[in-house]
Every structure is written in structure tokens, then in C-alpha cells.
Amino acid sequence: MELVLESLETPALTKAQLADMLFEQIGLNKRESKDMIDAFFDLIAQRLVEGEDVKISGFGNFQIRTKAPRPGRNPRTGETIPIEARRVVTFHASHKLKELIQTGNHGG
């Protein structure tokens, strides 16, 4: 599976490109491909919103962390401002994915 990106910006894989890959390589029609990609990411997002971690074997884990409130500083004025507690999502690549990235072996 080779992806050619034609852009002056930093290369990024988009949902539309993923849907095109499903269409071209698996044979789903374009509507089914788009719906499947949208459903996949909607499901991941919903689970994260609900506070659940998402683990994808061989790829990595998306985890919700709650960051404690802390003092911050306005860089322009130097004024101290409070930063409220907030939830953030983090991604930790699996050992397998880290190895693939290090070796440059795309497994295809």
C-alpha cells in the first residue's frame, strides 16, 4: 500500500484518502467507504468523550488524562493566570508501531 501525497504542506493522511483506499483496495463503493471511515472515527471519538481509553492492537492506545489546575502566565504581559483543570487525549504508540517506524518497514 503506497500513498502519494501531492501537497506543499506537511504530508497528512486524510479521512477522504482512507476512504479512497477502501474503495480501491477492498472494493467497497465510495459511499460505503466514506461511511465506514466516518463510523470508525466517530466510535473512537465517542468512547474518548465518555472517558474510556481506546486500545488498537499493534497500533497504540488513545488515553484520556485529567490535567490538574495550575498557575500559568500570559507570555505577553507576564500576568499570572489560572489554568483550569481539563481533560486531554494522549496517544502512545505500540511497541510494534515504534519498531516499524524505527526500521522504516511499512509491512506491505
C-alpha positions as protocol buffer text, in pm:
chain_id: "A"
residue {
  index: 1
  type: MET
  ca { x: 0 y: 0 z: 0 }
}
residue {
  index: 2
  type: GLU
  ca { x: 171 y: 316 z: -118 }
}
residue {
  index: 3
  type: LEU
  ca { x: 29 y: 661 z: -71 }
}
residue {
  index: 4
  type: VAL
  ca { x: 144 y: 954 z: -280 }
}
residue {
  index: 5
  type: LEU
  ca { x: 65 y: 1292 z: -132 }
}
residue {
  index: 6
  type: GLU
  ca { x: 82 y: 1594 z: -360 }
}
residue {
  index: 7
  type: SER
  ca { x: 96 y: 1896 z: -134 }
}
residue {
  index: 8
  type: LEU
  ca { x: 329 y: 2175 z: -33 }
}
residue {
  index: 9
  type: GLU
  ca { x: 213 y: 2130 z: 327 }
}
residue {
  index: 10
  type: THR
  ca { x: 337 y: 1869 z: 568 }
}
residue {
  index: 11
  type: PRO
  ca { x: 206 y: 1536 z: 437 }
}
residue {
  index: 12
  type: ALA
  ca { x: -100 y: 1416 z: 622 }
}
residue {
  index: 13
  type: LEU
  ca { x: -328 y: 1120 z: 563 }
}
residue {
  index: 14
  type: THR
  ca { x: -691 y: 1236 z: 549 }
}
residue {
  index: 15
  type: LYS
  ca { x: -1019 y: 1056 z: 609 }
}
residue {
  index: 16
  type: ALA
  ca { x: -1102 y: 1111 z: 241 }
}
residue {
  index: 17
  type: GLN
  ca { x: -779 y: 936 z: 140 }
}
residue {
  index: 18
  type: LEU
  ca { x: -855 y: 646 z: 376 }
}
residue {
  index: 19
  type: ALA
  ca { x: -1199 y: 612 z: 218 }
}
residue {
  index: 20
  type: ASP
  ca { x: -1041 y: 612 z: -129 }
}
residue {
  index: 21
  type: MET
  ca { x: -806 y: 333 z: -18 }
}
residue {
  index: 22
  type: LEU
  ca { x: -1101 y: 122 z: 97 }
}
residue {
  index: 23
  type: PHE
  ca { x: -1269 y: 185 z: -237 }
}
residue {
  index: 24
  type: GLU
  ca { x: -960 y: 99 z: -442 }
}
residue {
  index: 25
  type: GLN
  ca { x: -814 y: -189 z: -242 }
}
residue {
  index: 26
  type: ILE
  ca { x: -1112 y: -363 z: -84 }
}
residue {
  index: 27
  type: GLY
  ca { x: -1381 y: -286 z: -338 }
}
residue {
  index: 28
  type: LEU
  ca { x: -1635 y: -110 z: -121 }
}
residue {
  index: 29
  type: ASN
  ca { x: -1825 y: 155 z: -309 }
}
residue {
  index: 30
  type: LYS
  ca { x: -1735 y: 518 z: -240 }
}
residue {
  index: 31
  type: ARG
  ca { x: -2036 y: 583 z: -16 }
}
residue {
  index: 32
  type: GLU
  ca { x: -1972 y: 267 z: 192 }
}
residue {
  index: 33
  type: SER
  ca { x: -1604 y: 356 z: 220 }
}
residue {
  index: 34
  type: LYS
  ca { x: -1679 y: 707 z: 347 }
}
residue {
  index: 35
  type: ASP
  ca { x: -1946 y: 581 z: 587 }
}
residue {
  index: 36
  type: MET
  ca { x: -1713 y: 314 z: 728 }
}
residue {
  index: 37
  type: ILE
  ca { x: -1429 y: 562 z: 790 }
}
residue {
  index: 38
  type: ASP
  ca { x: -1669 y: 815 z: 946 }
}
residue {
  index: 39
  type: ALA
  ca { x: -1824 y: 547 z: 1171 }
}
residue {
  index: 40
  type: PHE
  ca { x: -1480 y: 422 z: 1280 }
}
residue {
  index: 41
  type: PHE
  ca { x: -1359 y: 765 z: 1388 }
}
residue {
  index: 42
  type: ASP
  ca { x: -1697 y: 862 z: 1537 }
}
residue {
  index: 43
  type: LEU
  ca { x: -1684 y: 549 z: 1753 }
}
residue {
  index: 44
  type: ILE
  ca { x: -1331 y: 625 z: 1874 }
}
residue {
  index: 45
  type: ALA
  ca { x: -1422 y: 988 z: 1948 }
}
residue {
  index: 46
  type: GLN
  ca { x: -1740 y: 890 z: 2134 }
}
residue {
  index: 47
  type: ARG
  ca { x: -1554 y: 643 z: 2356 }
}
residue {
  index: 48
  type: LEU
  ca { x: -1293 y: 907 z: 2440 }
}
residue {
  index: 49
  type: VAL
  ca { x: -1565 y: 1164 z: 2518 }
}
residue {
  index: 50
  type: GLU
  ca { x: -1718 y: 906 z: 2755 }
}
residue {
  index: 51
  type: GLY
  ca { x: -1382 y: 882 z: 2933 }
}
residue {
  index: 52
  type: GLU
  ca { x: -1284 y: 539 z: 2800 }
}
residue {
  index: 53
  type: ASP
  ca { x: -938 y: 459 z: 2670 }
}
residue {
  index: 54
  type: VAL
  ca { x: -920 y: 317 z: 2317 }
}
residue {
  index: 55
  type: LYS
  ca { x: -666 y: 40 z: 2252 }
}
residue {
  index: 56
  type: ILE
  ca { x: -588 y: -68 z: 1896 }
}
residue {
  index: 57
  type: SER
  ca { x: -371 y: -379 z: 1896 }
}
residue {
  index: 58
  type: GLY
  ca { x: -46 y: -338 z: 1706 }
}
residue {
  index: 59
  type: PHE
  ca { x: -103 y: 36 z: 1668 }
}
residue {
  index: 60
  type: GLY
  ca { x: -137 y: 211 z: 2004 }
}
residue {
  index: 61
  type: ASN
  ca { x: -354 y: 348 z: 2279 }
}
residue {
  index: 62
  type: PHE
  ca { x: -555 y: 668 z: 2299 }
}
residue {
  index: 63
  type: GLN
  ca { x: -592 y: 763 z: 2664 }
}
residue {
  index: 64
  type: ILE
  ca { x: -788 y: 1031 z: 2846 }
}
residue {
  index: 65
  type: ARG
  ca { x: -593 y: 1220 z: 3112 }
}
residue {
  index: 66
  type: THR
  ca { x: -727 y: 1478 z: 3350 }
}
residue {
  index: 67
  type: LYS
  ca { x: -480 y: 1760 z: 3398 }
}
residue {
  index: 68
  type: ALA
  ca { x: -492 y: 1934 z: 3734 }
}
residue {
  index: 69
  type: PRO
  ca { x: -547 y: 2308 z: 3759 }
}
residue {
  index: 70
  type: ARG
  ca { x: -223 y: 2504 z: 3773 }
}
residue {
  index: 71
  type: PRO
  ca { x: -92 y: 2858 z: 3766 }
}
residue {
  index: 72
  type: GLY
  ca { x: 3 y: 2988 z: 3424 }
}
residue {
  index: 73
  type: ARG
  ca { x: 145 y: 3308 z: 3282 }
}
residue {
  index: 74
  type: ASN
  ca { x: 36 y: 3530 z: 2998 }
}
residue {
  index: 75
  type: PRO
  ca { x: 354 y: 3543 z: 2787 }
}
residue {
  index: 76
  type: ARG
  ca { x: 271 y: 3888 z: 2650 }
}
residue {
  index: 77
  type: THR
  ca { x: 205 y: 4063 z: 2982 }
}
residue {
  index: 78
  type: GLY
  ca { x: 371 y: 3832 z: 3235 }
}
residue {
  index: 79
  type: GLU
  ca { x: 43 y: 3832 z: 3429 }
}
residue {
  index: 80
  type: THR
  ca { x: -27 y: 3519 z: 3631 }
}
residue {
  index: 81
  type: ILE
  ca { x: -348 y: 3348 z: 3518 }
}
residue {
  index: 82
  type: PRO
  ca { x: -511 y: 3028 z: 3642 }
}
residue {
  index: 83
  type: ILE
  ca { x: -524 y: 2733 z: 3401 }
}
residue {
  index: 84
  type: GLU
  ca { x: -833 y: 2529 z: 3479 }
}
residue {
  index: 85
  type: ALA
  ca { x: -844 y: 2151 z: 3512 }
}
residue {
  index: 86
  type: ARG
  ca { x: -910 y: 1989 z: 3177 }
}
residue {
  index: 87
  type: ARG
  ca { x: -926 y: 1654 z: 3005 }
}
residue {
  index: 88
  type: VAL
  ca { x: -682 y: 1580 z: 2725 }
}
residue {
  index: 89
  type: VAL
  ca { x: -631 y: 1284 z: 2496 }
}
residue {
  index: 90
  type: THR
  ca { x: -286 y: 1133 z: 2456 }
}
residue {
  index: 91
  type: PHE
  ca { x: -159 y: 873 z: 2211 }
}
residue {
  index: 92
  type: HIS
  ca { x: 101 y: 611 z: 2296 }
}
residue {
  index: 93
  type: ALA
  ca { x: 231 y: 407 z: 2004 }
}
residue {
  index: 94
  type: SER
  ca { x: 251 y: 31 z: 2049 }
}
residue {
  index: 95
  type: HIS
  ca { x: 589 y: -140 z: 2063 }
}
residue {
  index: 96
  type: LYS
  ca { x: 517 y: -290 z: 1720 }
}
residue {
  index: 97
  type: LEU
  ca { x: 441 y: 50 z: 1566 }
}
residue {
  index: 98
  type: LYS
  ca { x: 752 y: 202 z: 1722 }
}
residue {
  index: 99
  type: GLU
  ca { x: 963 y: -75 z: 1572 }
}
residue {
  index: 100
  type: LEU
  ca { x: 808 y: -25 z: 1227 }
}
residue {
  index: 101
  type: ILE
  ca { x: 879 y: 347 z: 1245 }
}
residue {
  index: 102
  type: GLN
  ca { x: 1240 y: 289 z: 1352 }
}
residue {
  index: 103
  type: THR
  ca { x: 1312 y: 37 z: 1077 }
}
residue {
  index: 104
  type: GLY
  ca { x: 1116 y: 219 z: 808 }
}
residue {
  index: 105
  type: ASN
  ca { x: 948 y: -114 z: 724 }
}
residue {
  index: 106
  type: HIS
  ca { x: 588 y: -42 z: 627 }
}
residue {
  index: 107
  type: GLY
  ca { x: 499 y: -411 z: 643 }
}
residue {
  index: 108
  type: GLY
  ca { x: 339 y: -407 z: 299 }
}
